[in-house]
Amino acid sequence: MLAAHSRTLGDALELLVRQHHDEDITLLFDRYGDILSKALSNPPTSTTNIEVLLQAFAYFEVRLTPGEREFFLTSIERYQQGKVSICGPKNIIALWIAREGDKLLGNQTFFMPFPENLNEPDPAETDRRRDLWGEQG
């Protein structure tokens, strides 16, 4: 989830945690909180969401059939074109997570947000009040 908000600040948090050594824990928490707050104030974009989805895809790619790879990449294209919400590609990844019982990605809030109703956007947002049946695609 953090990578979808700001990969740069997410990397800065990781570096802070790895290199904190003897720093006062209170100062560390303050610095961490400041960077985290700044990162989360950047809304995810379709571009950053796609980067996160493609990173997860790469994690599974060698274990997928050619048809699964093509289906997923097509869903990414459709999301990028604004024809579908992010739910489609996210749910494909969630299915692979469930199929393999993967704990690493399964615990990522990007794929399994809490509360659960964050999984699906408001219906008005999903169709963006457009006539998707009438659009060419």
N, C-alpha and C positions, 0 to 999 in steps of 0.2 A: 504494500500500500504506500509506503513512504517513497519508493522509487517513482510511483505515479505522480506524486506531489512535487518532488524535487530530488533527482538522482544526486546532484551535486551536494546538497545539504545532507542527504542520507549517507553519502560517502564520508562527509565531515563528521557525522555522528559515530560512524563505525571507527574512524580514525581516532576520535576522542576517547572512545572506550578502550581501544587497543593501546593507546599511548598515555593513559592517565597516570600510571605508576604510583608515585608518592603524593599526588595532588590531594589536597583536602577534599573529602567526600562532599561536603556542602558546596564548595566551589564547583566541583565536577557536576553535581546535580543542577546547579544554577546554569552552568554553561550548556549542559545537555538540554535542559528545559527551554532555554532561549533559542537554541538551534532547532529543536523539534517544533516549537511554536512557529518559527519563521518558515520551516519546511511545510507544515500543514496549512499555513495561510495561503500557499500557492495551490489553486485548484488543479486537479488533474486535467489534462487535455487529451484529446483523442490520440495525439502523437505519443504522449508519455504512456497512456494506457496500452497502446499497441506495442511499445517497446517492452513493457512488462509482460504482455501476452506472448510476444515472440521469444523472450528469455525463457519463459516457462515451456513453450513449445520446444525449444532447443534441448531442454532437459529430458523430454520424452521422445524426441524425434527418431532416434535410432531404433526405438521399440515399436514404432507405428507402421502400419501398412501404408503403401502409396496412396490408397483411397482416403485413409484417415488424414494424412498430411494434406492432400489436396482439399478435402472438405474443410479442414481448419483454416487453411490459407485463404480459401474462398470466403469463409465467414469473416476473416480479418478485412479483406477487400470490401466486403459489403458494409462492414462497420465504418471503415475509412470513408466510404462514399456516402455515409449517412443514411443508408437504406435499412439498417437494423440497429438496435441498441447494442451496447456492450455485453448484454446478458448472454447472447448466443455463444461468442467465443469464450467467455468466462465459464459458461456451463460445460463446454467441451473439455476445457482443461480440468474442471471440477470432476468430470466423469473419469478422466484418466487418473486423477489423484485417487478417486475412490476405487477404481479398478486395481490399481497397484498398491493401495494402502499406504501411499506415500505420506509420511509424517512431516517431512521438510516443507513441502508446498501446502500440505493439508492444514498446517497451522498458520498459514499466511492469511492475514485479514483481507487481502485483495481478493482472494478466492472464496473465503469463508467468513464474511463479515458478521459482526455481532452488533446489534440484534439481527436475527435472521431476516427480518423484513427489509434490510438494506440490500439483499440480493437482487431484488427486482425494483426498477424505478417506477414512479408513478405512471399509470397508463397514459396520461396526457403527455408525459415526456417520452415514453416509448415510441408513440407514433408521431410525436411532434405536431399533432393536429393536421397532418397531411393525409391526402388520399394516396396511400401507398399502392393501392390496386390500380390507380390511374397512371402512376409513374412508369416510365419506360426503364427497363433495367435488365 
